[in-house]
């Protein structure tokens, strides 16, 4: 059923659709499911090239069992801000974490970065991260140290002198610029190969073509990141009503602060 959990047969259909090169939207249409459901299912289970129906089904059963075993026995968690659906938020956080992992970020670091990014304040203390992720303080410390070394988070002190971990609005701009610098370095190395291999040889021609291609990509990334940087600083427009009084589940209107 469209609103229920995916069955093993549906997962087999997803695997067949991926093998046939179908888009997520087409697979979703054939199964009468939301496209987001198919995207989340595939990305949390290895991605489009590694998805296996039987492994995905068993992994889902294990996750369900773990949730039942670790379900809190104390007071219920406080309601989400802005009327968000807690289950939908949790599933989205899993999806975002999986996408970060497929891009090369280790699992715990991906979980911490996701937690910070999806928090309205954009910052949390170590204790808050421990509580939200249900992991040890040592795991948080190690993850933050890695993310800080990559320029993805920074530390600051709040008014109570507590150390907070912050994900800056500019973090994605800095990531793109670092990627451009890394690509520019590859261009330099490729062009060194042209001289070593002999300028009029097939191997040298290949290296020159690689250098030209990567040089174009590096310049394009740099130019696009500079032009789009202000998008990262777009803020919600102030409303006359408090979030609790406004329409639940509605996304706030956005405006770009160009000052």
Buried (B, 14 or more C-beta within 10 A) or exposed (E): EEEEEBEBEBBBBBBEBBEEEBEBEBBBEBBEBBBBBBBBBBBBBBBBEEBBBEBBBEBBEEEEEEEEEEEEEEEEEEEBEBEBEEEEEEBBBBBBBBBBBBEEBBEBBBBBBBBBBBBEEBBBBBEBBBEBBEBEEEBBEBBBEBBEEBBBBBEEEEEEEEEBBBBBBEBBBBBBBEBBEEBBEBBEEBBEBBEEBEEEEEEBBBBBEBBEEBBEBBBEBBEEBEEEBEEBEEEEEEEEEEBEEBEEEEEEEEEEEEE
